[in-house]
Amino acid sequence: MSGITNSALSGNHYYGDTAADLFEPFAEEFDFISSLYARHVRLSLSAPQGVKIKLLND
């Protein structure tokens, strides 16, 4: 038997002949994981006088 097999955090198992075959299933897994974690995250910063904080991206 040749190919690549792997299991993901959701408990699903994936098989492909090449690593490229696993791209879509793993993209779905990462979407699933990101929906579970880091929801409604807020960051609050304060700095001493003279220090400027700038948002670089959204």
Predicted model as a PDB file, atoms N, CA, C, CB and O in Angstrom, pLDDT in the B-factor column:
MODEL        1                                                                  
ATOM      1  N   MET A   1       0.857  -1.184   0.000  1.00 48.00           N  
ATOM      2  CA  MET A   1       0.000   0.000   0.000  1.00 48.00           C  
ATOM      3  C   MET A   1       0.890   1.229   0.000  1.00 48.00           C  
ATOM      4  CB  MET A   1      -0.968   0.008   1.228  1.00 48.00           C  
ATOM      5  O   MET A   1       1.808   1.338   0.812  1.00 48.00           O  
ATOM      6  N   SER A   2       0.624   2.136  -0.892  1.00 55.00           N  
ATOM      7  CA  SER A   2       1.367   3.384  -0.917  1.00 55.00           C  
ATOM      8  C   SER A   2       0.404   4.524  -0.681  1.00 55.00           C  
ATOM      9  CB  SER A   2       2.122   3.564  -2.253  1.00 55.00           C  
ATOM     10  O   SER A   2      -0.813   4.348  -0.736  1.00 55.00           O  
ATOM     11  N   GLY A   3       0.953   5.685  -0.420  1.00 63.00           N  
ATOM     12  CA  GLY A   3       0.120   6.852  -0.199  1.00 63.00           C  
ATOM     13  C   GLY A   3       0.364   7.439   1.167  1.00 63.00           C  
ATOM     14  O   GLY A   3       1.262   7.019   1.897  1.00 63.00           O  
ATOM     15  N   ILE A   4      -0.442   8.404   1.496  1.00 58.00           N  
ATOM     16  CA  ILE A   4      -0.314   9.140   2.751  1.00 58.00           C  
ATOM     17  C   ILE A   4      -1.630   9.026   3.492  1.00 58.00           C  
ATOM     18  CB  ILE A   4       0.069  10.639   2.507  1.00 58.00           C  
ATOM     19  O   ILE A   4      -2.697   9.242   2.918  1.00 58.00           O  
ATOM     20  N   THR A   5      -1.554   8.692   4.744  1.00 58.00           N  
ATOM     21  CA  THR A   5      -2.754   8.680   5.580  1.00 58.00           C  
ATOM     22  C   THR A   5      -2.473   9.473   6.838  1.00 58.00           C  
ATOM     23  CB  THR A   5      -3.193   7.228   5.927  1.00 58.00           C  
ATOM     24  O   THR A   5      -1.341   9.506   7.321  1.00 58.00           O  
ATOM     25  N   ASN A   6      -3.483  10.101   7.360  1.00 58.00           N  
ATOM     26  CA  ASN A   6      -3.318  10.930   8.545  1.00 58.00           C  
ATOM     27  C   ASN A   6      -4.661  11.072   9.225  1.00 58.00           C  
ATOM     28  CB  ASN A   6      -2.728  12.317   8.189  1.00 58.00           C  
ATOM     29  O   ASN A   6      -5.704  10.976   8.578  1.00 58.00           O  
ATOM     30  N   SER A   7      -4.642  11.298  10.510  1.00 60.00           N  
ATOM     31  CA  SER A   7      -5.875  11.606  11.222  1.00 60.00           C  
ATOM     32  C   SER A   7      -5.787  13.038  11.714  1.00 60.00           C  
ATOM     33  CB  SER A   7      -6.118  10.615  12.406  1.00 60.00           C  
ATOM     34  O   SER A   7      -4.701  13.549  11.989  1.00 60.00           O  
ATOM     35  N   ALA A   8      -6.920  13.667  11.820  1.00 61.00           N  
ATOM     36  CA  ALA A   8      -6.964  15.074  12.192  1.00 61.00           C  
ATOM     37  C   ALA A   8      -7.576  15.238  13.574  1.00 61.00           C  
ATOM     38  CB  ALA A   8      -7.756  15.883  11.157  1.00 61.00           C  
ATOM     39  O   ALA A   8      -8.049  14.273  14.175  1.00 61.00           O  
ATOM     40  N   LEU A   9      -7.564  16.468  14.071  1.00 57.00           N  
ATOM     41  CA  LEU A   9      -8.064  16.752  15.411  1.00 57.00           C  
ATOM     42  C   LEU A   9      -9.533  16.405  15.580  1.00 57.00           C  
ATOM     43  CB  LEU A   9      -7.853  18.199  15.738  1.00 57.00           C  
ATOM     44  O   LEU A   9      -9.966  16.082  16.686  1.00 57.00           O  
ATOM     45  N   SER A  10     -10.303  16.467  14.509  1.00 61.00           N  
ATOM     46  CA  SER A  10     -11.726  16.169  14.621  1.00 61.00           C  
ATOM     47  C   SER A  10     -11.984  14.670  14.687  1.00 61.00           C  
ATOM     48  CB  SER A  10     -12.480  16.772  13.450  1.00 61.00           C  
ATOM     49  O   SER A  10     -13.124  14.243  14.869  1.00 61.00           O  
ATOM     50  N   GLY A  11     -10.922  13.862  14.538  1.00 68.00           N  
ATOM     51  CA  GLY A  11     -11.089  12.412  14.572  1.00 68.00           C  
ATOM     52  C   GLY A  11     -11.278  11.795  13.204  1.00 68.00           C  
ATOM     53  O   GLY A  11     -11.378  10.573  13.093  1.00 68.00           O  
ATOM     54  N   ASN A  12     -11.329  12.605  12.157  1.00 73.00           N  
ATOM     55  CA  ASN A  12     -11.458  12.092  10.801  1.00 73.00           C  
ATOM     56  C   ASN A  12     -10.117  11.551  10.322  1.00 73.00           C  
ATOM     57  CB  ASN A  12     -11.972  13.189   9.848  1.00 73.00           C  
ATOM     58  O   ASN A  12      -9.062  12.025  10.744  1.00 73.00           O  
ATOM     59  N   HIS A  13     -10.162  10.572   9.453  1.00 78.00           N  
ATOM     60  CA  HIS A  13      -8.954  10.019   8.849  1.00 78.00           C  
ATOM     61  C   HIS A  13      -8.972  10.339   7.372  1.00 78.00           C  
ATOM     62  CB  HIS A  13      -8.847   8.485   9.085  1.00 78.00           C  
ATOM     63  O   HIS A  13     -10.015  10.248   6.724  1.00 78.00           O  
ATOM     64  N   TYR A  14      -7.822  10.715   6.833  1.00 78.00           N  
ATOM     65  CA  TYR A  14      -7.724  11.103   5.439  1.00 78.00           C  
ATOM     66  C   TYR A  14      -6.647  10.283   4.757  1.00 78.00           C  
ATOM     67  CB  TYR A  14      -7.431  12.602   5.305  1.00 78.00           C  
ATOM     68  O   TYR A  14      -5.628   9.950   5.362  1.00 78.00           O  
ATOM     69  N   TYR A  15      -6.879   9.959   3.487  1.00 79.00           N  
ATOM     70  CA  TYR A  15      -5.919   9.210   2.693  1.00 79.00           C  
ATOM     71  C   TYR A  15      -5.760   9.887   1.343  1.00 79.00           C  
ATOM     72  CB  TYR A  15      -6.361   7.737   2.524  1.00 79.00           C  
ATOM     73  O   TYR A  15      -6.737  10.358   0.762  1.00 79.00           O  
ATOM     74  N   GLY A  16      -4.541   9.935   0.846  1.00 80.00           N  
ATOM     75  CA  GLY A  16      -4.282  10.484  -0.477  1.00 80.00           C  
ATOM     76  C   GLY A  16      -3.037   9.863  -1.059  1.00 80.00           C  
ATOM     77  O   GLY A  16      -2.185   9.354  -0.331  1.00 80.00           O  
ATOM     78  N   ASP A  17      -2.933   9.905  -2.345  1.00 84.00           N  
ATOM     79  CA  ASP A  17      -1.735   9.387  -3.006  1.00 84.00           C  
ATOM     80  C   ASP A  17      -0.554  10.338  -2.861  1.00 84.00           C  
ATOM     81  CB  ASP A  17      -2.014   9.135  -4.480  1.00 84.00           C  
ATOM     82  O   ASP A  17       0.600   9.910  -2.884  1.00 84.00           O  
ATOM     83  N   THR A  18      -0.840  11.618  -2.712  1.00 83.00           N  
ATOM     84  CA  THR A  18       0.210  12.619  -2.527  1.00 83.00           C  
ATOM     85  C   THR A  18      -0.196  13.569  -1.408  1.00 83.00           C  
ATOM     86  CB  THR A  18       0.476  13.403  -3.846  1.00 83.00           C  
ATOM     87  O   THR A  18      -1.350  13.591  -0.979  1.00 83.00           O  
ATOM     88  N   ALA A  19       0.762  14.343  -0.948  1.00 79.00           N  
ATOM     89  CA  ALA A  19       0.458  15.336   0.090  1.00 79.00           C  
ATOM     90  C   ALA A  19      -0.543  16.365  -0.432  1.00 79.00           C  
ATOM     91  CB  ALA A  19       1.751  16.041   0.565  1.00 79.00           C  
ATOM     92  O   ALA A  19      -1.356  16.883   0.334  1.00 79.00           O  
ATOM     93  N   ALA A  20      -0.489  16.663  -1.727  1.00 84.00           N  
ATOM     94  CA  ALA A  20      -1.421  17.635  -2.316  1.00 84.00           C  
ATOM     95  C   ALA A  20      -2.867  17.154  -2.202  1.00 84.00           C  
ATOM     96  CB  ALA A  20      -1.069  17.888  -3.793  1.00 84.00           C  
ATOM     97  O   ALA A  20      -3.788  17.967  -2.123  1.00 84.00           O  
ATOM     98  N   ASP A  21      -3.071  15.822  -2.193  1.00 84.00           N  
ATOM     99  CA  ASP A  21      -4.419  15.275  -2.047  1.00 84.00           C  
ATOM    100  C   ASP A  21      -5.037  15.616  -0.696  1.00 84.00           C  
ATOM    101  CB  ASP A  21      -4.391  13.771  -2.230  1.00 84.00           C  
ATOM    102  O   ASP A  21      -6.258  15.589  -0.542  1.00 84.00           O  
ATOM    103  N   LEU A  22      -4.200  15.934   0.272  1.00 83.00           N  
ATOM    104  CA  LEU A  22      -4.687  16.214   1.626  1.00 83.00           C  
ATOM    105  C   LEU A  22      -4.928  17.696   1.870  1.00 83.00           C  
ATOM    106  CB  LEU A  22      -3.703  15.692   2.644  1.00 83.00           C  
ATOM    107  O   LEU A  22      -5.377  18.080   2.950  1.00 83.00           O  
ATOM    108  N   PHE A  23      -4.635  18.536   0.877  1.00 86.00           N  
ATOM    109  CA  PHE A  23      -4.772  19.975   1.079  1.00 86.00           C  
ATOM    110  C   PHE A  23      -6.194  20.362   1.455  1.00 86.00           C  
ATOM    111  CB  PHE A  23      -4.351  20.721  -0.171  1.00 86.00           C  
ATOM    112  O   PHE A  23      -6.396  21.039   2.462  1.00 86.00           O  
ATOM    113  N   GLU A  24      -7.172  19.953   0.680  1.00 88.00           N  
ATOM    114  CA  GLU A  24      -8.560  20.353   0.935  1.00 88.00           C  
ATOM    115  C   GLU A  24      -9.083  19.835   2.275  1.00 88.00           C  
ATOM    116  CB  GLU A  24      -9.455  19.852  -0.186  1.00 88.00           C  
ATOM    117  O   GLU A  24      -9.680  20.607   3.026  1.00 88.00           O  
ATOM    118  N   PRO A  25      -8.877  18.545   2.604  1.00 85.00           N  
ATOM    119  CA  PRO A  25      -9.354  18.079   3.917  1.00 85.00           C  
ATOM    120  C   PRO A  25      -8.716  18.835   5.080  1.00 85.00           C  
ATOM    121  CB  PRO A  25      -9.076  16.594   4.071  1.00 85.00           C  
ATOM    122  O   PRO A  25      -9.385  19.134   6.069  1.00 85.00           O  
ATOM    123  N   PHE A  26      -7.428  19.145   4.965  1.00 83.00           N  
ATOM    124  CA  PHE A  26      -6.788  19.864   6.059  1.00 83.00           C  
ATOM    125  C   PHE A  26      -7.232  21.315   6.106  1.00 83.00           C  
ATOM    126  CB  PHE A  26      -5.278  19.789   5.927  1.00 83.00           C  
ATOM    127  O   PHE A  26      -7.306  21.889   7.193  1.00 83.00           O  
ATOM    128  N   ALA A  27      -7.527  21.922   4.984  1.00 87.00           N  
ATOM    129  CA  ALA A  27      -8.077  23.281   4.988  1.00 87.00           C  
ATOM    130  C   ALA A  27      -9.414  23.286   5.726  1.00 87.00           C  
ATOM    131  CB  ALA A  27      -8.249  23.817   3.534  1.00 87.00           C  
ATOM    132  O   ALA A  27      -9.702  24.209   6.488  1.00 87.00           O  
ATOM    133  N   GLU A  28     -10.226  22.262   5.500  1.00 86.00           N  
ATOM    134  CA  GLU A  28     -11.508  22.149   6.208  1.00 86.00           C  
ATOM    135  C   GLU A  28     -11.281  21.956   7.702  1.00 86.00           C  
ATOM    136  CB  GLU A  28     -12.339  20.980   5.643  1.00 86.00           C  
ATOM    137  O   GLU A  28     -12.009  22.526   8.515  1.00 86.00           O  
ATOM    138  N   GLU A  29     -10.281  21.160   8.074  1.00 82.00           N  
ATOM    139  CA  GLU A  29      -9.970  20.958   9.497  1.00 82.00           C  
ATOM    140  C   GLU A  29      -9.550  22.274  10.151  1.00 82.00           C  
ATOM    141  CB  GLU A  29      -8.852  19.903   9.663  1.00 82.00           C  
ATOM    142  O   GLU A  29      -9.991  22.580  11.259  1.00 82.00           O  
ATOM    143  N   PHE A  30      -8.709  23.048   9.482  1.00 82.00           N  
ATOM    144  CA  PHE A  30      -8.268  24.314  10.062  1.00 82.00           C  
ATOM    145  C   PHE A  30      -9.432  25.287  10.185  1.00 82.00           C  
ATOM    146  CB  PHE A  30      -7.149  24.931   9.216  1.00 82.00           C  
ATOM    147  O   PHE A  30      -9.500  26.044  11.153  1.00 82.00           O  
ATOM    148  N   ASP A  31     -10.345  25.281   9.224  1.00 83.00           N  
ATOM    149  CA  ASP A  31     -11.552  26.107   9.344  1.00 83.00           C  
ATOM    150  C   ASP A  31     -12.366  25.684  10.556  1.00 83.00           C  
ATOM    151  CB  ASP A  31     -12.409  26.009   8.069  1.00 83.00           C  
ATOM    152  O   ASP A  31     -12.873  26.526  11.297  1.00 83.00           O  
ATOM    153  N   PHE A  32     -12.489  24.377  10.755  1.00 82.00           N  
ATOM    154  CA  PHE A  32     -13.220  23.829  11.898  1.00 82.00           C  
ATOM    155  C   PHE A  32     -12.563  24.268  13.208  1.00 82.00           C  
ATOM    156  CB  PHE A  32     -13.281  22.285  11.816  1.00 82.00           C  
ATOM    157  O   PHE A  32     -13.243  24.716  14.131  1.00 82.00           O  
ATOM    158  N   ILE A  33     -11.258  24.138  13.280  1.00 78.00           N  
ATOM    159  CA  ILE A  33     -10.529  24.510  14.500  1.00 78.00           C  
ATOM    160  C   ILE A  33     -10.670  25.999  14.777  1.00 78.00           C  
ATOM    161  CB  ILE A  33      -9.041  24.133  14.379  1.00 78.00           C  
ATOM    162  O   ILE A  33     -10.887  26.404  15.919  1.00 78.00           O  
ATOM    163  N   SER A  34     -10.548  26.819  13.729  1.00 76.00           N  
ATOM    164  CA  SER A  34     -10.635  28.263  13.947  1.00 76.00           C  
ATOM    165  C   SER A  34     -12.030  28.688  14.385  1.00 76.00           C  
ATOM    166  CB  SER A  34     -10.245  29.008  12.682  1.00 76.00           C  
ATOM    167  O   SER A  34     -12.188  29.740  15.004  1.00 76.00           O  
ATOM    168  N   SER A  35     -13.037  27.889  14.073  1.00 78.00           N  
ATOM    169  CA  SER A  35     -14.380  28.231  14.533  1.00 78.00           C  
ATOM    170  C   SER A  35     -14.577  27.875  16.003  1.00 78.00           C  
ATOM    171  CB  SER A  35     -15.423  27.519  13.682  1.00 78.00           C  
ATOM    172  O   SER A  35     -15.515  28.356  16.639  1.00 78.00           O  
ATOM    173  N   LEU A  36     -13.697  27.036  16.543  1.00 77.00           N  
ATOM    174  CA  LEU A  36     -13.810  26.629  17.947  1.00 77.00           C  
ATOM    175  C   LEU A  36     -13.010  27.517  18.893  1.00 77.00           C  
ATOM    176  CB  LEU A  36     -13.354  25.201  18.101  1.00 77.00           C  
ATOM    177  O   LEU A  36     -13.376  27.678  20.057  1.00 77.00           O  
ATOM    178  N   TYR A  37     -11.947  28.078  18.406  1.00 70.00           N  
ATOM    179  CA  TYR A  37     -11.033  28.833  19.247  1.00 70.00           C  
ATOM    180  C   TYR A  37     -10.962  30.286  18.796  1.00 70.00           C  
ATOM    181  CB  TYR A  37      -9.642  28.200  19.227  1.00 70.00           C  
ATOM    182  O   TYR A  37     -11.316  30.619  17.665  1.00 70.00           O  
ATOM    183  N   ALA A  38     -10.510  31.119  19.674  1.00 65.00           N  
ATOM    184  CA  ALA A  38     -10.246  32.528  19.382  1.00 65.00           C  
ATOM    185  C   ALA A  38     -11.477  33.250  18.856  1.00 65.00           C  
ATOM    186  CB  ALA A  38      -9.122  32.647  18.379  1.00 65.00           C  
ATOM    187  O   ALA A  38     -11.412  33.975  17.863  1.00 65.00           O  
ATOM    188  N   ARG A  39     -12.581  33.047  19.527  1.00 70.00           N  
ATOM    189  CA  ARG A  39     -13.801  33.750  19.146  1.00 70.00           C  
ATOM    190  C   ARG A  39     -13.983  34.951  20.055  1.00 70.00           C  
ATOM    191  CB  ARG A  39     -15.035  32.813  19.218  1.00 70.00           C  
ATOM    192  O   ARG A  39     -13.810  34.851  21.270  1.00 70.00           O  
ATOM    193  N   HIS A  40     -14.325  36.066  19.477  1.00 74.00           N  
ATOM    194  CA  HIS A  40     -14.561  37.316  20.211  1.00 74.00           C  
ATOM    195  C   HIS A  40     -13.349  37.717  21.062  1.00 74.00           C  
ATOM    196  CB  HIS A  40     -15.800  37.173  21.105  1.00 74.00           C  
ATOM    197  O   HIS A  40     -13.491  38.105  22.222  1.00 74.00           O  
ATOM    198  N   VAL A  41     -12.186  37.619  20.477  1.00 73.00           N  
ATOM    199  CA  VAL A  41     -10.953  37.974  21.177  1.00 73.00           C  
ATOM    200  C   VAL A  41     -10.804  39.484  21.193  1.00 73.00           C  
ATOM    201  CB  VAL A  41      -9.720  37.310  20.510  1.00 73.00           C  
ATOM    202  O   VAL A  41     -11.037  40.157  20.189  1.00 73.00           O  
ATOM    203  N   ARG A  42     -10.421  39.997  22.326  1.00 82.00           N  
ATOM    204  CA  ARG A  42     -10.166  41.433  22.463  1.00 82.00           C  
ATOM    205  C   ARG A  42      -8.783  41.622  23.045  1.00 82.00           C  
ATOM    206  CB  ARG A  42     -11.240  42.124  23.355  1.00 82.00           C  
ATOM    207  O   ARG A  42      -8.315  40.830  23.863  1.00 82.00           O  
ATOM    208  N   LEU A  43      -8.154  42.665  22.613  1.00 81.00           N  
ATOM    209  CA  LEU A  43      -6.831  43.003  23.108  1.00 81.00           C  
ATOM    210  C   LEU A  43      -6.870  44.442  23.581  1.00 81.00           C  
ATOM    211  CB  LEU A  43      -5.737  42.792  22.016  1.00 81.00           C  
ATOM    212  O   LEU A  43      -7.295  45.340  22.853  1.00 81.00           O  
ATOM    213  N   SER A  44      -6.432  44.645  24.779  1.00 88.00           N  
ATOM    214  CA  SER A  44      -6.391  45.982  25.342  1.00 88.00           C  
ATOM    215  C   SER A  44      -4.935  46.293  25.690  1.00 88.00           C  
ATOM    216  CB  SER A  44      -7.323  46.104  26.602  1.00 88.00           C  
ATOM    217  O   SER A  44      -4.270  45.512  26.369  1.00 88.00           O  
ATOM    218  N   LEU A  45      -4.459  47.416  25.228  1.00 87.00           N  
ATOM    219  CA  LEU A  45      -3.070  47.810  25.474  1.00 87.00           C  
ATOM    220  C   LEU A  45      -3.022  49.177  26.123  1.00 87.00           C  
ATOM    221  CB  LEU A  45      -2.260  47.813  24.167  1.00 87.00           C  
ATOM    222  O   LEU A  45      -3.846  50.050  25.853  1.00 87.00           O  
ATOM    223  N   SER A  46      -2.058  49.333  26.966  1.00 90.00           N  
ATOM    224  CA  SER A  46      -1.775  50.657  27.519  1.00 90.00           C  
ATOM    225  C   SER A  46      -0.264  50.832  27.517  1.00 90.00           C  
ATOM    226  CB  SER A  46      -2.373  50.827  28.972  1.00 90.00           C  
ATOM    227  O   SER A  46       0.490  49.868  27.644  1.00 90.00           O  
ATOM    228  N   ALA A  47       0.152  52.052  27.373  1.00 89.00           N  
ATOM    229  CA  ALA A  47       1.578  52.338  27.302  1.00 89.00           C  
ATOM    230  C   ALA A  47       1.877  53.594  28.087  1.00 89.00           C  
ATOM    231  CB  ALA A  47       2.044  52.487  25.843  1.00 89.00           C  
ATOM    232  O   ALA A  47       1.017  54.459  28.251  1.00 89.00           O  
ATOM    233  N   PRO A  48       3.076  53.687  28.562  1.00 92.00           N  
ATOM    234  CA  PRO A  48       3.453  54.910  29.280  1.00 92.00           C  
ATOM    235  C   PRO A  48       3.470  56.113  28.341  1.00 92.00           C  
ATOM    236  CB  PRO A  48       4.832  54.742  29.944  1.00 92.00           C  
ATOM    237  O   PRO A  48       3.561  55.963  27.122  1.00 92.00           O  
ATOM    238  N   GLN A  49       3.382  57.267  28.906  1.00 95.00           N  
ATOM    239  CA  GLN A  49       3.391  58.498  28.126  1.00 95.00           C  
ATOM    240  C   GLN A  49       4.629  58.531  27.240  1.00 95.00           C  
ATOM    241  CB  GLN A  49       3.348  59.739  29.049  1.00 95.00           C  
ATOM    242  O   GLN A  49       5.738  58.231  27.683  1.00 95.00           O  
ATOM    243  N   GLY A  50       4.419  58.899  25.984  1.00 95.00           N  
ATOM    244  CA  GLY A  50       5.525  58.965  25.033  1.00 95.00           C  
ATOM    245  C   GLY A  50       5.664  57.718  24.173  1.00 95.00           C  
ATOM    246  O   GLY A  50       6.415  57.716  23.197  1.00 95.00           O  
ATOM    247  N   VAL A  51       4.943  56.653  24.528  1.00 93.00           N  
ATOM    248  CA  VAL A  51       4.983  55.426  23.723  1.00 93.00           C  
ATOM    249  C   VAL A  51       3.706  55.363  22.921  1.00 93.00           C  
ATOM    250  CB  VAL A  51       5.152  54.146  24.614  1.00 93.00           C  
ATOM    251  O   VAL A  51       2.608  55.466  23.466  1.00 93.00           O  
ATOM    252  N   LYS A  52       3.858  55.191  21.610  1.00 91.00           N  
ATOM    253  CA  LYS A  52       2.707  55.167  20.715  1.00 91.00           C  
ATOM    254  C   LYS A  52       2.418  53.724  20.284  1.00 91.00           C  
ATOM    255  CB  LYS A  52       2.957  56.071  19.475  1.00 91.00           C  
ATOM    256  O   LYS A  52       3.329  52.990  19.901  1.00 91.00           O  
ATOM    257  N   ILE A  53       1.135  53.322  20.352  1.00 89.00           N  
ATOM    258  CA  ILE A  53       0.694  52.011  19.894  1.00 89.00           C  
ATOM    259  C   ILE A  53      -0.087  52.216  18.620  1.00 89.00           C  
ATOM    260  CB  ILE A  53      -0.163  51.274  20.971  1.00 89.00           C  
ATOM    261  O   ILE A  53      -0.984  53.056  18.558  1.00 89.00           O  
ATOM    262  N   LYS A  54       0.262  51.433  17.584  1.00 88.00           N  
ATOM    263  CA  LYS A  54      -0.375  51.591  16.278  1.00 88.00           C  
ATOM    264  C   LYS A  54      -0.863  50.236  15.775  1.00 88.00           C  
ATOM    265  CB  LYS A  54       0.605  52.229  15.261  1.00 88.00           C  
ATOM    266  O   LYS A  54      -0.111  49.261  15.797  1.00 88.00           O  
ATOM    267  N   LEU A  55      -2.115  50.166  15.321  1.00 86.00           N  
ATOM    268  CA  LEU A  55      -2.663  48.961  14.719  1.00 86.00           C  
ATOM    269  C   LEU A  55      -2.127  48.840  13.298  1.00 86.00           C  
ATOM    270  CB  LEU A  55      -4.220  48.985  14.730  1.00 86.00           C  
ATOM    271  O   LEU A  55      -2.270  49.762  12.495  1.00 86.00           O  
ATOM    272  N   LEU A  56      -1.503  47.692  12.986  1.00 88.00           N  
ATOM    273  CA  LEU A  56      -0.898  47.512  11.685  1.00 88.00           C  
ATOM    274  C   LEU A  56      -1.779  46.744  10.719  1.00 88.00           C  
ATOM    275  CB  LEU A  56       0.403  46.816  11.832  1.00 88.00           C  
ATOM    276  O   LEU A  56      -1.592  46.844   9.507  1.00 88.00           O  
ATOM    277  N   ASN A  57      -2.742  45.974  11.231  1.00 81.00           N  
ATOM    278  CA  ASN A  57      -3.671  45.255  10.369  1.00 81.00           C  
ATOM    279  C   ASN A  57      -4.973  44.997  11.112  1.00 81.00           C  
ATOM    280  CB  ASN A  57      -3.054  43.929   9.885  1.00 81.00           C  
ATOM    281  O   ASN A  57      -5.056  45.160  12.329  1.00 81.00           O  
ATOM    282  N   ASP A  58      -5.973  44.596  10.368  1.00 72.00           N  
ATOM    283  CA  ASP A  58      -7.265  44.312  10.996  1.00 72.00           C  
ATOM    284  C   ASP A  58      -7.332  42.854  11.384  1.00 72.00           C  
ATOM    285  CB  ASP A  58      -8.432  44.670  10.056  1.00 72.00           C  
ATOM    286  O   ASP A  58      -8.340  42.406  11.930  1.00 72.00           O  
TER     287      ASP A  58                                                      
ENDMDL                                                                          
END                                                                             
